[in-house]
Amino acid sequence: MKKDTILRHPLFEILKTFSKNELHYLRKFLNSPYCNNRKILLSIYDRIIKFYPYFNSKMLTKEYIYGAISNSEDYNDNSIRGLISMLNNSVHNFIISEKIQSDELVCANYLLKELNRRNLQKSFMHKIETTEKQFGKIGITDTRFFFQKFLYDIQKLNYSFLHDDTGSAKKHVEMHADKIDGIAISLYLNFISEVISDYIKLIVYHYTYGTEYNNSVFKKIVDSIRPENFQMVTNEKTSYGYFLELYTKLLNSFEKVDDDAIFSEYKRTVFQYSEYLSKDELGFQISSLLNLCEIKRSLSLSESILKEEFELYLFLVKNDLYKESKTDILPLDLFRNVIIAGLKLGKFSEVEEFINANYKKLHEEERTNCYNYGYAMLKFAQGEFNESIKFNLQVTLDHFMFKFDLRNLTLKIYYEGGEFVKAKDMIYQYHRFLKESEFVNPERMQFQSNFLDYTEQLIKYQTALEKNNTDMEFLKTKISDEKQTSNKEWLLQKVDELTAKKKEQEKEKEVK
């Protein structure tokens, strides 16, 4: 019988993202007759989940899973395919159910609509009273909040149409007209913040990958309804004017990335209004500031911007802004970014403190790996190359960015240790890996390929320094101007060292 793994089934990609706590509730969901009337799905789930979190075992085959439903050796491919698809759909339903129930405002609006439809006036008014308090809470405003407020105000307006008794038809119409006008503010705040959020993604792509955004639909929409033109109207109609002010300054910062004063004002505004924002919204604003820092750094617009970036990363982690309602796992990318930024600044003690304080917040399957990764990077930055390679060899991370980091780190260790034969062999193997990998996008491949090419040039200059007449200033300028290369700071540092060494040799020749 042919063994056929189902490693690539979308179900596994979803389950990989679940925390153990989420898996606990997912099993309860599958065990409920109301949520799942096919008990066999629970049996299949129990077999599959043994391979959590990676789901990459050779034992994970459709034949193995088929054993959960039949002891027969007559394997039926159609049956198992259908049941796995059903399980996948059940997991989707679980995610939807959990997401809706975790949002009190969404639940309230669904309930109000149904109570109004059933003409349950007493229950409707009681729910309005409790929901009004929800909307009045400090620290919950975000883009989603304003859409839910729009739906909530619609429910109240529909109720008024049916049940208000104003006595005067004109007064009745004027009152409803005023309510309709007020509803428009919530809808506008939701719409403009969503548009700006997506528009700045295009700006980020422009600075990262060179794509064009000036002719985009989003830019035309933003230009037609500039948020600053609505600031006064919003302030007059609602107490949420600060939200539009925040997004106005966010937009201006991305449209004028070279203006440090605008960036500083946006950052000040974020922290000024932070107590009114939901955790998700504050996390988005901090992430936007980080994107601005990265753009400024890539354009060499500010020497001190990396310090700002590092402090923002620490703020993000310290205030748990990465956490969601059902999971509190620290993302691998965020853990890595803090380490990279801190080491570039030479903040070795702060980076070591960060690693020790936060590696246990990662997924438990990744903690040891990430701890070793952090120390491998730290020890290299401190010049302790033997210690760095010891930690490096203990890392078995699958995350593609860590694979690049650790390969780059190994190559740099070979170079620093003068092991140029090993370095050249690794460069050859690294190029093969990049060409054969189906998961490396062209931009990332170019970043790594350029690093390998420049390192190979450094090795050639290093091994034939006395005979080499290459203009090192030219090489330095070439690397400095290169926008697509990783480890640029290290490359430039090595060029400076070679230049100094070359000058020293020339002085010695003159003395002789």
C-alpha positions as a printed Julia matrix, in Angstrom:
512×3 Matrix{Float64}:
   0.0    0.0    0.0
   1.44   3.37  -0.97
   2.09   5.73   1.92
   0.93   9.23   1.2
   1.56  11.97   3.79
  -0.91  14.8    4.17
   1.68  17.17   5.57
   0.63  19.99   3.27
  -3.05  19.92   4.14
  -4.27  23.42   5.17
  -5.62  21.92   8.41
  -2.08  21.53   9.77
  -1.13  25.1    8.96
  -4.11  26.26  11.03
  -3.42  23.95  13.96
   0.23  25.06  14.07
  -0.98  28.52  15.1
  -3.02  27.25  18.05
  -1.79  27.51  21.62
  -2.31  24.54  23.95
  -5.09  26.47  25.63
  -6.86  26.93  22.29
  -6.44  23.23  21.51
  -8.1   22.43  24.84
 -11.2   24.43  23.87
 -11.14  23.13  20.31
 -11.42  19.57  21.61
 -14.38  20.58  23.8
 -15.97  22.14  20.72
 -15.5   18.94  18.69
 -16.84  16.87  21.6
 -20.08  18.85  21.69
 -22.99  17.16  19.87
 -24.39  20.58  19.01
 -21.16  21.81  17.38
 -20.14  18.48  15.85
 -22.5   15.58  15.17
 -19.77  13.39  13.64
 -17.95  11.8   16.59
 -15.48  10.24  14.19
 -14.01  13.72  13.61
 -12.94  13.81  17.25
 -11.16  10.47  16.82
  -9.34  11.79  13.75
  -8.44  14.97  15.6
  -6.98  12.97  18.51
  -4.73  11.08  16.09
  -3.61  14.19  14.26
  -2.92  16.32  17.33
  -0.26  13.87  18.56
   2.03  15.47  15.96
   1.48  19.05  17.22
   3.04  21.59  16.75
   5.1   20.75  13.62
   3.03  18.0   11.93
   6.08  16.92   9.94
   6.46  13.28  11.03
   6.72  10.61   8.35
   4.2    8.64  10.4
   1.52  11.24   9.68
  -0.09   9.56   6.68
  -3.66   9.27   5.48
  -3.42   5.53   6.13
  -2.48   6.17   9.76
  -5.42   8.55  10.21
  -7.72   6.06   8.48
  -7.0    3.74  11.41
  -9.09   6.06  13.57
 -12.23   5.13  11.65
 -11.62   1.55  10.55
  -9.6   -1.53  11.47
  -9.93  -2.73   7.91
  -6.86  -2.93   5.7
  -9.0   -1.77   2.76
  -7.95   1.87   2.8
 -10.51   4.25   1.27
  -8.89   7.49   0.07
 -12.17   9.28  -0.68
 -13.48   8.65   2.84
 -10.43  10.01   4.6
 -10.19  13.02   2.3
 -13.81  13.89   2.99
 -13.47  13.48   6.76
 -10.33  15.6    6.92
 -12.14  18.32   4.99
 -15.03  18.11   7.46
 -12.59  18.42  10.36
 -10.99  21.4    8.65
 -14.41  23.07   8.33
 -15.15  22.35  12.0
 -11.91  24.05  12.98
 -12.95  27.04  10.85
 -16.3   27.15  12.66
 -14.51  27.02  16.01
 -12.33  30.0   15.05
 -15.4   31.98  13.93
 -17.32  31.13  17.09
 -14.42  32.04  19.37
 -13.74  35.29  17.56
 -17.36  36.46  17.65
 -17.89  35.51  21.29
 -14.69  37.25  22.33
 -15.99  40.58  21.0
 -18.66  41.96  23.33
 -19.67  44.75  20.96
 -20.22  42.38  18.03
 -22.33  40.08  20.23
 -24.33  43.06  21.53
 -25.16  44.26  18.02
 -26.26  40.81  16.88
 -28.48  40.51  19.94
 -29.96  44.02  19.6
 -30.87  43.37  15.98
 -32.63  40.13  16.91
 -34.43  41.64  19.92
 -35.68  44.48  17.76
 -36.84  42.05  15.07
 -38.79  40.11  17.69
 -40.26  43.36  19.04
 -38.99  42.64  22.57
 -38.95  46.24  23.74
 -38.14  45.69  27.41
 -35.23  43.35  26.65
 -34.04  45.69  23.9
 -33.92  48.74  26.18
 -32.15  46.78  28.93
 -29.49  45.66  26.42
 -29.14  49.23  25.12
 -28.42  50.4   28.66
 -25.66  47.83  29.24
 -24.17  48.27  25.77
 -24.01  52.04  26.2
 -21.66  51.46  29.12
 -19.47  49.27  26.92
 -19.08  52.05  24.37
 -18.22  54.47  27.14
 -15.27  52.44  28.43
 -11.8   53.96  28.35
  -9.21  52.14  26.28
 -11.31  50.31  23.69
 -11.39  52.59  20.64
 -10.02  51.3   17.36
 -11.1   50.97  13.74
 -13.4   48.06  14.51
 -14.93  49.96  17.45
 -16.3   52.67  15.15
 -17.88  50.18  12.78
 -19.62  48.49  15.72
 -20.7   51.9   17.04
 -22.16  52.68  13.62
 -24.16  49.41  13.71
 -25.22  50.08  17.3
 -26.48  53.58  16.45
 -28.36  52.1   13.49
 -30.13  49.66  15.85
 -31.14  52.54  18.15
 -32.33  54.59  15.18
 -34.44  51.72  13.82
 -35.96  51.27  17.25
 -36.76  55.0   17.38
 -38.49  54.86  14.0
 -40.81  52.2   15.36
 -41.45  53.37  18.91
 -40.72  57.11  19.36
 -43.75  59.29  20.04
 -42.68  62.91  19.62
 -46.11  64.46  19.19
 -44.96  66.66  16.32
 -44.2   65.2   12.92
 -41.68  67.99  12.18
 -39.96  67.53  15.52
 -39.97  63.79  14.95
 -38.24  64.17  11.56
 -35.7   66.72  12.84
 -34.75  64.49  15.75
 -34.2   61.51  13.46
 -32.28  63.64  10.95
 -29.92  64.73  13.73
 -29.37  61.09  14.76
 -28.66  60.09  11.16
 -26.12  62.89  10.87
 -24.38  61.72  14.05
 -24.19  58.15  12.77
 -22.17  59.36   9.77
 -19.25  60.31  12.03
 -18.74  56.74  13.27
 -18.96  55.4    9.73
 -16.46  57.99   8.5
 -13.97  57.28  11.31
 -14.13  53.58  10.52
 -13.8   54.13   6.78
 -11.0   56.69   6.78
  -8.9   54.77   9.32
  -9.27  51.55   7.28
  -8.32  53.36   4.08
  -5.28  55.05   5.66
  -4.15  51.74   7.2
  -4.15  50.04   3.8
  -2.71  53.08   2.02
   0.36  53.2    4.28
   0.97  49.51   3.5
   1.44  50.58  -0.12
   3.87  53.28   1.02
   5.83  50.7    3.04
   5.96  48.43  -0.05
   7.25  51.39  -2.05
  10.21  51.96   0.25
  10.86  48.25   0.76
  10.41  46.87  -2.76
  10.27  49.94  -5.0
   6.61  49.52  -6.0
   4.6   52.58  -7.08
   1.68  53.93  -5.04
   0.96  57.46  -6.35
  -1.61  56.2   -8.85
  -3.27  53.76  -6.47
  -6.99  53.79  -5.78
  -6.26  54.23  -2.08
  -4.29  57.43  -2.7
  -7.13  58.84  -4.81
  -9.63  58.02  -2.05
  -7.43  59.6    0.64
  -6.89  62.73  -1.46
 -10.63  63.09  -2.06
 -11.53  62.89   1.64
  -8.42  64.23   3.41
  -8.92  63.62   7.15
  -7.71  67.11   8.11
 -10.71  68.57   6.23
 -13.09  66.71   8.57
 -11.28  67.43  11.84
 -13.44  70.41  12.83
 -16.69  68.64  11.85
 -15.71  65.59  13.87
 -14.78  67.64  16.93
 -18.18  69.36  16.84
 -20.21  66.16  16.5
 -18.38  63.7   18.75
 -15.85  63.26  21.53
 -13.79  60.98  19.31
 -11.97  63.75  17.47
  -8.65  62.54  18.9
  -8.93  59.38  16.78
  -9.1   61.37  13.54
  -6.22  63.56  14.76
  -4.15  60.43  15.35
  -4.79  59.06  11.85
  -4.18  62.46  10.27
  -0.72  62.56  11.82
  -0.11  58.92  10.94
  -0.86  59.7    7.29
   1.31  62.83   7.27
   4.24  60.92   8.75
   4.22  58.34   5.97
   3.71  60.94   3.24
   6.65  62.99   4.58
   9.06  60.38   5.91
  11.99  62.8    5.71
  10.41  65.24   8.19
  11.6   64.36  11.71
   9.35  67.01  13.3
   6.22  65.37  11.83
   7.43  61.95  13.02
   8.04  63.28  16.54
   4.62  64.91  16.65
   2.93  61.69  15.51
   4.81  59.7   18.14
   3.87  62.23  20.83
   0.2   61.97  19.8
   0.25  58.17  19.98
   1.43  58.22  23.58
  -0.83  61.16  24.46
  -3.97  59.22  23.5
  -2.71  55.71  24.32
  -5.08  55.26  27.28
  -8.13  55.7   25.0
  -6.99  53.11  22.46
  -7.62  49.38  22.49
  -4.58  47.14  22.84
  -4.85  46.17  19.18
  -5.02  49.81  18.1
  -2.07  50.86  20.25
  -0.13  47.88  18.91
  -0.93  49.0   15.34
   0.21  52.56  16.04
   3.47  51.39  17.62
   4.02  49.05  14.66
   3.44  52.0   12.32
   6.08  53.99  14.2
   8.44  51.04  13.82
   7.76  50.91  10.06
   8.6   54.61   9.85
  11.83  54.01  11.77
  12.79  51.23   9.36
  12.08  53.43   6.33
  14.09  56.32   7.78
  16.96  53.99   8.58
  16.95  52.46   5.08
  17.09  55.96   3.59
  19.76  57.09   6.11
  17.5   59.97   7.12
  18.38  59.89  10.82
  21.4   58.57  12.71
  19.46  58.21  15.97
  16.44  56.4   14.51
  17.69  52.91  15.45
  17.62  53.95  19.11
  13.98  55.03  18.68
  13.23  51.7   17.01
  14.8   49.66  19.8
  12.88  51.57  22.48
   9.6   51.09  20.61
  10.24  47.34  20.34
  10.86  47.16  24.09
   7.65  49.15  24.74
   5.7   46.73  22.52
   6.97  43.72  24.46
   6.82  45.28  27.94
   3.18  46.25  27.49
   2.19  42.91  25.95
   0.84  44.6   22.83
   1.54  41.45  20.84
  -0.99  39.49  22.89
  -4.43  38.51  21.63
  -7.51  37.48  23.55
  -6.83  33.74  23.26
  -3.03  33.6   23.14
  -0.19  35.35  24.89
   2.67  33.84  22.88
   5.48  36.24  21.95
   5.97  36.15  18.14
   9.31  34.85  16.88
   9.75  37.84  14.56
   9.33  40.31  17.4
  11.81  38.42  19.59
  14.32  38.48  16.73
  13.81  42.15  15.87
  14.5   43.31  19.43
  17.76  41.32  19.5
  18.92  42.57  16.06
  18.18  46.23  16.85
  19.77  46.07  20.31
  22.96  44.44  19.02
  23.32  47.02  16.26
  23.25  49.69  18.99
  25.8   47.8   21.06
  23.33  47.45  23.95
  24.65  44.05  24.95
  23.49  44.04  28.57
  19.97  45.15  27.59
  19.79  42.43  24.92
  20.95  39.76  27.37
  18.4   40.96  29.9
  15.69  40.87  27.21
  16.56  37.3   26.17
  16.46  35.98  29.74
  13.27  37.87  30.62
  11.28  36.99  27.52
  12.33  33.7   25.92
   9.83  31.82  28.11
   7.03  33.93  26.59
   7.65  32.22  23.25
   5.91  29.03  22.18
   7.22  26.35  24.54
   8.49  24.3   21.59
  10.68  27.23  20.47
  12.04  28.52  23.78
  15.31  26.6   23.96
  16.02  27.22  20.28
  15.37  30.96  20.57
  17.42  31.21  23.75
  20.38  29.64  21.92
  19.73  31.82  18.86
  19.77  34.96  21.0
  23.0   34.04  22.71
  24.64  33.0   19.42
  23.92  36.47  18.03
  24.93  38.2   21.28
  28.24  36.36  21.69
  29.2   37.11  18.09
  28.5   40.82  18.62
  30.7   40.71  21.72
  33.53  39.13  19.73
  33.27  35.76  21.49
  33.22  33.71  18.28
  33.85  30.29  19.84
  30.97  30.8   22.27
  28.78  32.03  19.43
  29.33  28.91  17.35
  28.55  26.69  20.38
  25.13  28.3   20.77
  24.64  28.37  16.99
  25.11  24.6   16.69
  22.35  24.01  19.25
  19.68  25.82  17.22
  17.26  23.8   15.07
  14.72  26.47  14.14
  12.56  25.98  11.03
  11.62  29.66  10.73
  13.12  30.87   7.44
  14.43  34.2    8.79
  16.35  32.41  11.55
  17.81  30.07   8.95
  19.21  33.09   7.11
  20.47  34.71  10.32
  22.28  31.57  11.46
  23.8   30.84   8.05
  24.99  34.42   7.87
  26.33  34.18  11.4
  28.27  30.99  10.62
  29.77  32.57   7.51
  30.84  35.64   9.47
  32.41  33.44  12.16
  34.42  31.6    9.49
  35.59  34.94   8.11
  36.5   36.36  11.51
  38.42  33.19  12.33
  40.34  33.23   9.05
  38.77  29.94   7.93
  38.42  31.12   4.33
  38.25  27.66   2.74
  35.24  26.79   4.89
  33.76  30.23   4.17
  34.05  29.83   0.38
  32.54  26.34   0.53
  29.66  27.66   2.59
  29.07  30.51   0.13
  28.77  27.94  -2.68
  26.34  25.79  -0.67
  24.38  28.87   0.44
  23.88  29.99  -3.18
  22.57  26.51  -4.01
  20.17  26.64  -1.08
  18.78  30.0   -2.26
  18.3   28.81  -5.84
  16.63  25.55  -4.84
  14.39  26.91  -2.1
  10.79  27.41  -3.22
   9.94  29.52  -0.17
  12.43  32.38  -0.7
  10.93  35.39  -2.47
  13.08  37.24  -5.08
  13.69  40.26  -2.82
  14.91  38.16   0.09
  17.05  36.07  -2.26
  18.68  39.23  -3.61
  19.45  40.47  -0.08
  21.23  37.25   0.81
  22.95  36.79  -2.57
  24.46  40.27  -2.41
  25.75  39.59   1.09
  27.4   36.38  -0.13
  28.96  38.13  -3.13
  30.38  40.98  -1.05
  31.72  38.53   1.56
  33.4   36.55  -1.22
  35.05  39.74  -2.46
  36.29  40.47   1.05
  37.81  36.99   1.26
  39.63  37.52  -2.06
  41.0   40.86  -0.86
  41.92  39.39   2.52
  43.8   36.41   1.08
  45.73  38.46  -1.49
  45.94  41.8    0.22
  49.54  42.62  -0.67
  48.96  41.9   -4.38
  45.52  43.48  -4.55
  45.31  46.99  -5.95
  41.55  47.28  -5.65
  40.31  50.65  -4.52
  38.77  49.87  -1.13
  36.97  53.2   -1.09
  35.17  52.15  -4.27
  34.08  48.9   -2.65
  32.94  50.78   0.45
  30.88  53.18  -1.67
  29.39  50.27  -3.61
  28.27  48.5   -0.42
  27.03  51.76   1.15
  24.87  52.5   -1.89
  23.53  48.94  -2.08
  19.94  48.89  -0.82
  19.49  45.13  -1.06
  22.04  43.44   1.14
  21.9   41.95   4.6
  24.59  42.61   7.23
  25.59  45.9    5.59
  27.08  47.3    8.81
  29.33  44.26   9.23
  30.46  44.39   5.59
  31.39  48.07   5.89
  33.24  47.39   9.12
  35.3   44.65   7.41
  36.1   46.99   4.5
  37.4   49.58   6.98
  39.55  46.94   8.67
  41.0   45.84   5.32
  41.69  49.45   4.37
  43.51  50.05   7.65
  45.48  46.82   7.23
  46.44  47.79   3.65
  47.65  51.2    4.79
  49.68  49.62   7.59
  51.38  47.29   5.12
  52.2   50.2    2.84
  53.75  52.13   5.75
  55.88  49.11   6.63
  57.11  48.9    3.03
  58.06  52.58   3.08
  60.08  52.13   6.3
  61.95  49.2    4.77
